């Protein structure tokens, strides 16, 4: 058996209370080059560990990618961007119309059950109007109260003005809902 012939003395470790005292974290990390530079020493003193720096680097570069995409979409030459933008807006309108046919709407014309099936969920996630409508519905306190009353069995008759309460709320926050 291999472990009978294996010499633990060849391991570069000294175990004390189940911890390797000889382990040097700088051998495999960002600070593996041993030259102590002034900026590197300052950065390490501020972060206090390499894990914080790695996490910062991940989120910093992920944020930079989003920032570059935003700058490219807003400040890129319009003659290259305009045709694709019009095409993507038409595609979003088509997906919104398809989602409007498929998804369940409650009495307030909000898509409140996108999780009924996988097709509903995909239709909900592919639209843009669906997100706005759902976010407005869950952010409006009175609409949520009515929905909770309905779930608790306190359902009652609602006239047209009550059913338009979400559209009035959307108009008050600056959106332009369509009144039938």
BAFI-3210 file (N, C-alpha, C; in Angstrom, 3 decimals, decimal comma, padded with zeros to 6 digits):
// residues 180
n [1|2|3|4|5|6|7|8|9|10|11|12|13|14|15|16|17|18|19|20|21|22|23|24|25|26|27|28|29|30|31|32|33|34|35|36|37|38|39|40|41|42|43|44|45|46|47|48|49|50|51|52|53|54|55|56|57|58|59|60|61|62|63|64|65|66|67|68|69|70|71|72|73|74|75|76|77|78|79|80|81|82|83|84|85|86|87|88|89|90|91|92|93|94|95|96|97|98|99|100|101|102|103|104|105|106|107|108|109|110|111|112|113|114|115|116|117|118|119|120|121|122|123|124|125|126|127|128|129|130|131|132|133|134|135|136|137|138|139|140|141|142|143|144|145|146|147|148|149|150|151|152|153|154|155|156|157|158|159|160|161|162|163|164|165|166|167|168|169|170|171|172|173|174|175|176|177|178|179|180]
n.u [000,838|000,393|000,627|002,198|004,773|005,144|006,674|006,136|007,806|008,713|006,769|006,102|005,409|004,286|002,447|000,239|-002,218|-004,041|-003,424|-001,485|001,523|003,657|002,600|002,549|000,804|001,459|002,746|001,098|-000,571|-001,740|000,302|002,695|005,142|007,973|009,015|008,719|006,747|005,926|003,250|002,003|002,259|000,724|-001,816|-002,288|-002,303|-004,590|-006,578|-006,230|-006,405|-005,935|-008,188|-010,194|-009,224|-009,309|-012,088|-012,837|-011,545|-012,960|-015,641|-015,105|-014,098|-016,285|-018,158|-016,911|-017,161|-019,945|-020,125|-018,642|-020,252|-022,542|-021,532|-020,796|-023,302|-024,600|-022,953|-021,921|-021,380|-024,240|-025,102|-024,358|-025,626|-028,374|-030,007|-029,986|-031,097|-033,729|-034,601|-034,381|-036,257|-038,640|-038,641|-038,914|-041,485|-042,971|-042,491|-043,651|-046,346|-046,863|-046,469|-048,534|-050,743|-050,358|-049,852|-051,241|-053,496|-054,357|-057,204|-056,458|-055,095|-052,450|-049,519|-049,512|-048,931|-046,524|-045,312|-046,769|-046,374|-043,636|-043,565|-045,027|-043,308|-041,028|-042,111|-042,758|-040,213|-039,049|-040,229|-040,499|-042,388|-043,766|-042,179|-042,174|-044,898|-045,381|-043,599|-044,683|-047,138|-046,452|-045,237|-047,178|-049,066|-051,870|-052,870|-051,600|-052,736|-055,412|-055,025|-054,066|-056,328|-058,062|-056,780|-057,144|-059,790|-061,573|-062,824|-064,420|-066,879|-065,651|-065,723|-065,296|-063,614|-062,178|-060,798|-059,091|-057,173|-054,430|-053,538|-054,012|-052,178|-049,798|-049,828|-049,465|-046,831|-045,449|-045,565|-047,108|-049,927|-052,328|-055,633|-058,686]
n.v [-001,185|002,233|004,234|003,240|003,350|005,996|009,027|011,233|013,218|014,442|016,183|019,617|020,761|021,751|020,696|022,025|021,999|021,157|022,869|024,075|025,291|026,102|026,939|029,254|031,874|033,632|032,276|031,402|033,430|036,816|038,286|036,935|037,606|038,659|041,167|044,035|046,485|049,958|050,773|048,299|047,393|049,332|048,857|046,256|046,684|048,243|046,454|044,189|041,451|038,953|037,875|039,814|041,599|040,051|039,667|042,351|042,895|041,192|042,252|044,873|044,637|043,372|045,421|047,332|046,204|046,385|049,189|049,915|048,796|050,381|052,925|052,450|051,923|054,361|056,432|055,742|055,851|057,000|056,175|053,583|052,329|052,935|051,405|048,781|049,348|050,125|047,748|046,043|047,239|046,746|043,974|043,687|044,793|042,887|040,622|041,516|041,722|039,044|037,954|039,209|037,886|035,312|035,300|035,186|037,583|039,623|041,156|043,787|044,190|043,307|041,308|038,857|036,228|034,798|032,361|030,094|028,171|026,828|027,944|030,288|031,600|031,973|033,610|035,800|036,630|037,345|039,659|043,298|045,094|043,508|043,216|045,884|046,290|044,335|045,154|047,658|046,797|045,306|047,271|049,075|049,765|049,584|047,987|045,599|045,054|044,588|042,310|040,513|040,384|039,114|036,637|035,706|035,120|037,200|038,317|040,702|042,612|044,705|047,884|049,630|051,837|051,093|048,948|050,244|051,309|050,694|051,685|054,403|054,812|054,268|056,388|058,459|058,124|058,787|057,226|056,152|054,816|052,780|053,557|051,858]
n.w [000,000|-000,713|001,246|003,280|002,414|002,054|002,813|005,326|006,074|003,854|003,172|003,231|005,905|009,116|011,635|013,920|016,241|014,258|012,152|009,494|010,085|008,563|006,193|003,618|002,570|000,594|-001,387|-003,413|-004,201|-004,971|-003,948|-004,313|-005,355|-003,757|-003,433|-001,609|-002,311|-002,126|-002,774|-002,861|-000,274|001,032|-000,085|000,843|003,582|003,808|002,923|004,460|004,012|001,494|000,376|000,490|-001,403|-003,715|-003,965|-004,286|-006,726|-008,450|-008,360|-009,125|-011,771|-012,958|-012,671|-014,259|-016,793|-017,168|-017,102|-019,374|-021,348|-021,030|-021,690|-024,328|-025,455|-025,123|-026,074|-028,499|-032,043|-033,644|-036,199|-036,485|-034,417|-034,453|-036,423|-035,295|-032,825|-033,415|-034,511|-032,276|-030,572|-031,966|-031,779|-029,000|-028,669|-030,077|-028,483|-026,103|-026,893|-027,414|-024,876|-023,562|-024,570|-023,584|-020,765|-017,426|-016,209|-013,483|-011,823|-011,905|-014,193|-014,116|-014,390|-012,421|-011,860|-012,981|-012,751|-013,302|-015,300|-017,211|-019,758|-019,364|-017,608|-019,211|-021,203|-019,603|-018,728|-021,132|-022,030|-021,831|-020,936|-019,226|-016,943|-016,004|-015,479|-013,527|-011,516|-010,871|-009,885|-007,560|-006,103|-005,456|-002,785|-002,182|-004,254|-003,706|-001,232|-001,962|-003,508|-001,583|000,059|-001,703|-001,936|000,624|000,669|000,831|-001,321|-003,331|-005,135|-007,711|-009,097|-012,282|-011,833|-009,562|-010,612|-012,252|-010,630|-010,517|-012,929|-012,551|-010,520|-011,909|-013,700|-011,904|-011,146|-013,377|-015,661|-018,781|-018,960|-020,782|-021,036|-021,218]
ca.u [000,000|001,243|000,841|003,235|006,067|005,128|007,353|005,517|008,836|008,906|005,789|006,623|004,410|004,439|001,068|-000,006|-003,667|-004,643|-003,133|-000,149|002,212|004,602|001,926|002,747|-000,247|001,999|003,326|000,161|-001,544|-001,377|001,501|003,726|006,447|008,298|009,468|007,737|006,606|005,189|001,827|001,487|002,162|-000,425|-003,039|-002,494|-002,680|-005,993|-007,486|-005,954|-006,282|-005,985|-009,556|-010,914|-008,749|-009,844|-013,497|-012,901|-011,178|-014,070|-016,755|-014,642|-014,051|-017,660|-018,755|-016,302|-017,774|-021,250|-019,913|-018,238|-021,432|-023,405|-020,903|-020,883|-024,679|-025,063|-022,073|-021,390|-021,849|-025,643|-025,392|-024,157|-026,490|-029,793|-030,772|-030,141|-031,986|-035,093|-034,909|-034,588|-037,527|-039,709|-038,631|-039,506|-042,932|-043,523|-042,457|-044,648|-047,668|-046,983|-046,619|-049,862|-051,703|-050,109|-049,773|-052,420|-053,605|-055,357|-058,243|-055,857|-054,320|-051,036|-049,084|-049,176|-048,589|-045,700|-044,702|-047,730|-045,729|-042,350|-043,836|-045,395|-042,113|-040,180|-042,776|-042,619|-038,827|-038,627|-040,834|-040,050|-043,581|-044,180|-041,424|-042,655|-046,243|-045,272|-042,941|-045,665|-048,161|-045,987|-044,814|-048,353|-049,553|-053,308|-053,073|-051,178|-053,745|-056,555|-054,620|-054,021|-057,717|-058,611|-056,199|-057,702|-061,201|-062,383|-063,037|-065,685|-067,094|-064,861|-066,200|-064,235|-062,656|-061,283|-059,921|-058,101|-056,323|-053,033|-053,228|-053,897|-050,883|-048,736|-049,838|-048,933|-045,373|-044,839|-045,720|-048,260|-050,729|-053,431|-056,959|-059,613]
ca.v [000,000|003,396|005,103|002,682|003,761|007,444|009,707|012,507|014,232|015,192|017,252|020,856|021,249|021,552|020,741|022,351|022,180|020,901|023,959|024,017|026,521|026,496|027,384|030,665|032,228|034,433|031,433|031,128|034,503|038,037|038,848|035,917|038,245|039,087|042,561|044,839|047,805|050,866|050,731|046,983|047,364|050,176|048,156|045,120|047,193|048,679|045,329|043,292|040,065|038,836|037,527|041,073|042,153|039,238|040,023|043,685|042,807|040,583|043,189|046,047|044,342|043,146|046,752|048,019|045,663|047,051|050,601|050,013|048,526|051,558|054,004|052,084|052,046|055,749|057,391|055,177|056,567|056,586|055,548|052,143|051,812|053,196|050,298|047,693|049,798|050,045|046,324|045,471|047,757|045,981|042,638|043,799|044,978|041,600|039,754|042,011|041,336|037,596|037,723|039,693|036,838|034,071|035,412|035,435|038,933|039,712|042,156|045,107|044,117|043,079|039,921|038,528|034,807|034,348|031,074|028,995|027,143|027,270|028,822|031,591|032,231|032,415|034,768|036,921|037,093|037,857|040,961|044,432|045,659|042,603|043,588|047,182|046,118|043,556|045,988|048,645|046,117|044,943|048,459|049,846|049,140|049,271|046,846|044,405|044,776|043,955|040,967|039,684|040,135|038,115|035,338|035,282|034,812|038,393|038,861|041,407|043,235|045,915|048,587|049,962|052,779|050,326|048,127|051,127|051,955|050,521|052,616|055,736|054,846|054,375|057,754|059,360|058,012|059,276|056,327|056,470|053,596|052,880|053,367|051,287]
ca.w [000,000|-000,972|002,403|004,146|001,879|001,832|003,911|005,664|006,279|002,612|003,123|003,803|006,835|010,551|012,082|015,317|016,400|012,949|011,227|008,916|010,479|007,528|004,972|003,302|001,611|-000,502|-002,426|-004,502|-004,345|-005,671|-003,345|-004,308|-005,568|-002,400|-003,352|-000,897|-002,911|-001,252|-003,082|-002,513|001,182|001,404|-000,465|001,730|004,903|003,753|002,734|005,578|003,558|000,047|-000,029|000,238|-002,667|-004,807|-004,114|-004,867|-008,145|-009,189|-008,508|-009,862|-013,201|-013,408|-012,815|-015,408|-018,013|-017,289|-017,426|-020,778|-022,179|-020,968|-022,467|-025,739|-025,932|-025,092|-026,739|-029,726|-033,229|-033,861|-037,490|-036,318|-033,362|-034,709|-037,021|-034,332|-031,761|-033,940|-034,639|-030,942|-030,050|-032,613|-031,192|-027,662|-028,824|-030,467|-027,311|-025,155|-027,386|-027,218|-023,435|-023,183|-024,922|-022,850|-019,305|-016,603|-015,652|-012,423|-012,085|-012,077|-015,434|-013,805|-014,550|-011,038|-011,683|-014,112|-012,443|-013,462|-016,112|-017,752|-020,903|-018,807|-017,052|-020,330|-021,809|-018,669|-018,719|-022,437|-022,301|-021,014|-020,314|-018,161|-015,745|-015,510|-014,933|-012,293|-010,501|-010,421|-009,097|-006,221|-005,349|-005,072|-001,544|-002,238|-005,149|-002,989|-000,204|-002,626|-003,908|-000,378|000,457|-002,614|-001,588|001,908|000,516|001,041|-002,656|-003,469|-006,434|-007,975|-010,282|-013,248|-011,242|-008,687|-011,426|-012,886|-009,621|-010,864|-014,024|-011,950|-009,810|-012,912|-014,219|-010,881|-011,062|-014,601|-016,809|-019,627|-019,177|-021,739|-020,461|-022,231]
c.u [000,878|001,554|001,868|004,625|006,187|005,724|006,708|006,553|009,093|007,841|006,402|005,558|004,836|003,053|001,033|-001,471|-004,380|-004,423|-001,698|000,553|003,148|003,929|002,115|001,751|000,293|002,592|002,402|-000,776|-001,040|-000,074|002,642|005,098|006,798|008,813|008,399|007,742|005,739|003,682|001,225|001,325|000,956|-001,745|-003,312|-002,865|-004,134|-006,943|-007,383|-005,923|-006,422|-007,388|-010,373|-010,497|-009,269|-011,323|-013,672|-012,580|-012,309|-015,183|-016,350|-014,648|-015,430|-018,387|-018,192|-016,883|-019,138|-021,115|-019,516|-019,409|-022,362|-022,835|-021,017|-022,298|-025,151|-024,225|-021,424|-021,998|-023,257|-025,899|-025,163|-025,177|-027,976|-030,531|-031,002|-031,107|-033,448|-035,512|-035,179|-035,872|-038,726|-039,800|-039,239|-041,010|-043,613|-043,569|-043,466|-046,063|-047,906|-047,195|-048,002|-050,942|-051,584|-050,332|-051,133|-052,368|-054,642|-056,343|-057,683|-054,956|-052,820|-050,727|-048,601|-048,831|-047,744|-045,114|-045,671|-047,144|-044,422|-042,556|-044,218|-044,164|-041,196|-040,800|-042,648|-041,208|-038,393|-039,207|-040,235|-041,236|-044,030|-043,468|-041,944|-044,014|-046,199|-044,634|-043,897|-046,722|-047,673|-045,507|-045,998|-049,060|-051,028|-053,595|-052,676|-052,177|-054,969|-056,230|-054,574|-055,426|-058,348|-058,066|-056,755|-059,198|-062,104|-062,647|-064,394|-065,752|-066,243|-065,440|-065,008|-063,200|-061,683|-060,319|-058,862|-057,125|-054,843|-052,629|-053,143|-052,574|-049,735|-048,675|-049,255|-047,412|-044,682|-044,910|-046,948|-049,057|-051,852|-054,722|-057,894|-060,798]
c.v [001,243|004,182|004,531|003,127|005,269|008,138|011,066|013,601|015,026|016,269|018,484|021,418|020,967|021,753|021,027|022,725|022,144|022,035|023,825|025,337|027,012|026,983|028,883|031,052|033,019|033,576|031,257|032,297|035,693|038,620|037,831|036,486|038,967|040,518|043,405|046,234|048,666|050,784|049,390|046,848|048,178|049,471|047,000|045,569|047,659|047,486|044,305|041,814|040,032|038,514|038,780|041,669|041,359|039,551|041,392|043,637|042,220|041,595|044,439|045,768|044,009|044,481|047,517|047,504|046,302|048,516|050,780|049,743|049,732|052,698|053,700|052,275|053,494|056,708|056,847|055,920|056,091|055,891|054,040|051,538|051,894|052,028|049,134|048,072|049,706|048,588|045,683|045,983|047,033|044,573|042,653|043,988|043,664|040,649|040,201|041,623|039,832|037,261|038,157|038,653|035,624|034,216|035,676|036,871|038,910|040,830|043,546|045,169|043,995|041,597|039,429|037,061|034,310|032,957|029,904|027,851|027,702|028,203|030,226|032,329|032,743|033,621|035,995|037,492|037,704|039,236|042,062|045,057|044,803|042,932|044,891|047,033|045,376|044,380|047,063|048,011|045,820|046,150|049,306|049,131|048,725|048,087|045,549|044,046|044,096|042,525|040,024|039,394|039,056|036,730|034,807|034,999|036,005|039,098|039,546|042,023|044,486|046,589|048,971|050,903|052,065|049,472|048,959|051,732|051,811|051,464|054,051|055,890|054,997|055,779|058,721|059,258|058,324|058,333|056,749|055,201|053,858|052,598|052,876|052,191]
c.w [000,000|000,291|003,382|003,710|001,724|003,045|004,162|005,881|005,005|002,428|003,763|004,749|008,269|011,139|013,578|015,438|015,044|011,959|010,743|009,200|009,384|006,248|004,778|002,215|000,436|-001,611|-003,615|-004,783|-005,127|-005,156|-003,323|-004,650|-004,279|-002,309|-002,697|-001,505|-002,009|-001,500|-002,679|-000,996|001,655|001,096|000,495|003,138|004,922|003,689|003,861|005,194|002,046|-000,449|-000,320|-001,093|-003,857|-005,040|-004,734|-006,351|-008,969|-009,424|-009,273|-011,361|-013,758|-013,591|-013,997|-016,722|-018,229|-017,660|-018,883|-021,711|-022,186|-021,800|-023,957|-026,269|-025,973|-025,926|-027,994|-030,899|-033,601|-035,188|-037,444|-035,361|-033,718|-035,368|-036,051|-033,218|-032,200|-034,053|-033,274|-030,303|-030,669|-032,033|-029,791|-027,728|-029,202|-029,264|-026,259|-025,585|-027,197|-025,741|-022,962|-023,492|-023,996|-021,348|-018,649|-016,083|-014,546|-012,762|-012,343|-013,306|-015,170|-013,956|-013,194|-010,825|-012,852|-013,911|-012,609|-014,277|-016,644|-018,942|-020,427|-018,282|-018,161|-021,014|-020,923|-018,708|-020,041|-022,745|-021,453|-020,281|-019,141|-016,853|-015,148|-014,832|-013,594|-011,177|-009,986|-009,527|-007,685|-005,429|-004,891|-003,921|-001,637|-003,146|-004,456|-001,878|-000,806|-003,028|-002,706|000,142|-000,409|-002,275|-000,271|001,840|000,737|-000,286|-002,713|-004,860|-006,538|-009,208|-011,158|-012,667|-010,308|-009,489|-012,140|-011,883|-009,948|-011,993|-013,511|-011,202|-010,801|-013,496|-013,196|-010,751|-012,386|-015,787|-017,608|-019,888|-020,182|-020,997|-021,556|-022,456]
res [x|x|x|x|x|x|x|x|x|x|x|x|x|x|x|x|x|x|x|x|x|x|x|x|x|x|x|x|x|x|x|x|x|x|x|x|x|x|x|x|x|x|x|x|x|x|x|x|x|x|x|x|x|x|x|x|x|x|x|x|x|x|x|x|x|x|x|x|x|x|x|x|x|x|x|x|x|x|x|x|x|x|x|x|x|x|x|x|x|x|x|x|x|x|x|x|x|x|x|x|x|x|x|x|x|x|x|x|x|x|x|x|x|x|x|x|x|x|x|x|x|x|x|x|x|x|x|x|x|x|x|x|x|x|x|x|x|x|x|x|x|x|x|x|x|x|x|x|x|x|x|x|x|x|x|x|x|x|x|x|x|x|x|x|x|x|x|x|x|x|x|x|x|x|x|x|x|x|x|x]
***
